[in-house]
Amino acid sequence: MKVVLTRKRFIGATAVLTAAYLILLITWAYVTPAFRSPDAPMHYNSIMRLVNGGGWPDPGTARIDEGVLTVGKEGGLVSAEATGFNQRYFSTVPDGLIQGTGDQFPWIHPLPEDDRAVPEFGDGYTSGIDQMTQHPPVYYGIAAGYLKVLGADHWQWDGQLLALRVLSALMVMWVVPATVYTARKTGLGRRLSLFAGLGIFAIPQLAHVGSSITNDSLYILVGALVLAQSARVLFGNPTKRDVVISGLLLGLGLWTKATFLVFGLVVGLSFVLARAAIPAGRKWLYGVSAGMLGVVVGGLWWVRNLIVYGSLQPSGMKIAQADWGTESPDLRDFLPIAWTDFVESFWGKYGWLEIPLPSWMIPTLTLCAVAMAILGFIAAKGRRTALSALLPFPVLVFAIILGQSWLNYVYTGQVAGMQGRYIFPAISALAVLVAWCFVSLRRQLEPRFAQIAECVYVISVPLIASYGVWWMLQTVYRDNDELLKFSWTTWDRWSIATGATLKLWVGATLGIFAIIMIVGCYLARACKHGDTPPAHVYPTHRDIESLERTGNQPGHVERDAESDEFLKQHAPVPVGAGAVSLGSESHAEGDAHAGGIESDPSIAHGSHEESDVSDAAEQVEQGDQVEQDDQAEEGDQVEHAEESSLDDVRTVDQLRGVAPVRPTDDQPGTANDDQPVVAHDDRTRGAHEPEFENSGIESAGEVPVEQIERAEPQVGQDSTDPASDEPDASFDGASDAQDKPE
């Protein structure tokens, strides 16, 4: 049975995915021991300093409060004799990369929950430096206000940590719907857009960082929103409102980290490369205006740094210079270490980069992701230039941190700063690119093999997420005598959530993952084989809706006799249960060469003779069937139709530039449950049939919208929504440049 993923079901599925990711993030918040995430004590110190009115000191001058060190000792991160958060005082974990002087964490006996301290701040400071004042204070101000509203400033430290972790989870959870939205805007169908959102679950490190106390949570959230807005601009009709929204989001992001400056290029390119039919000068004006607004909103902090400190981001820590002696830094030594650190910390390197995922898992995930991204980019025919506008951030940020790490290596002799989390704000773009690979698989593979590939994907992703949680549990709470290699009792003693049960959240995570796997496989099995339509398939009303909704309508043009004659010959009408002719029924029965398209009376009576237009038949028939199955979807289409003016006349070139044809669910030459689809074959082309790709459409003249008709659905035929299953396809053979309106 063919599944119909209507708009309401699509929104509901997106909400379920978002809720599932929130549950996963909260599970991680419970699993991770106190301060066992990158720079957590320093982030906590900066937040509590603001809570207690301590302000925002100059970079390199802020000290770590004694109250924070007390939390580190009671939480088991450092030994009781520690005078700071130097890693030599750290407790170690089984198979961990940090070898401190502390005891093995799983065998430390923690304080009872009731004896944990309520931190007092301002009574004294350690010798450690809080380097977080090198960043803007916006995230820390939000977190401090959040604790004040909750009244958590006088809680025990475990309650404060949990509250701050939940705040991070509430920020990062929105990456999932932002990714789904971005995928939909780039042209993916509803099903594959959900697959893109599911891809976020496949990165355990993102969930680990996203549930920690860190300014990365706001950094990741705003990055995902910028990408979603940029996709809206790229594939929509940019307006002044989009300029304001893009500029404000860019400005907000600039108040998180310096690397967010790279998103200025993404915002600018999204306007310049927008596919809408507006003058190039206006696109440049919009792009520059959005960038300038972002600089005005968020650039003041960085301008201040340049004026006061002479540096865009002054270092918050003092580092010692290495003595290379007779040797010199060598790129051949540096690059392998830097690449390994980056890739491992992208997929999973928990704690203080001390708990990497298994060595076999990292290269496997990397190779799969790279291969899928390449296939996805190839599959996005006609959209590659626009999609490329979403990708500069991960590429340029990697180049920036690589250069900074090399300079640090030359100065200190240590490779530092190569962390994959710095590109997490652009994770949506990478997930969308991976989801596009399924378009390629549906085109190239037999239906059953494409379905198997999608089922493997929707099963593997939740398994990877679950395995990531288990790997952390069996490392920090290890008990080799237990079946799962970790002790629930050990976790309960260390839990930062008084009275909370880890089993409840782990069970909820596994339960919703099971639902996702079952529903995902059902969608993969129920959705048919799809491919982009032939270039001569004429657009239907559904294909023009985006043009009408955005108001991107060319002015009214008087029709001439040539236009009317062309439409009379090619307007799609229902002609039977088996196929649809592009000519009228009378032409199909009478003139075999009407409009230059070879027709046959048998086609009009439902036979399955070979026809060059059978692909167009499926496209036209399916365009209206989803409204028969779902009244809500029908109402949505009627609303769109009411917004449009049926008196507008558009040329075919304009329609091709702004509203590309959506593909059918059935590839030419494959079966459609009850009715066979005739393969496209040049040998069946009539002597007078026009070459639509080169001359037919271009010479057609103006085409009035009111004469673009859709076929009525046939009784007993499966219903589908071509916009909900496969991507909006550009015309075959059209390059990126050709796909844009002039």
Order of alpha helices (4+ residues) and beta strands (2+ residues): alpha-alpha-beta-alpha-beta-alpha-alpha-alpha-alpha-alpha-alpha-alpha-alpha-alpha-alpha-alpha-alpha-beta-alpha-alpha-alpha-alpha-alpha-alpha-alpha-alpha-alpha-alpha-alpha-alpha-alpha-alpha-alpha-beta-alpha-beta-beta-beta-alpha-alpha
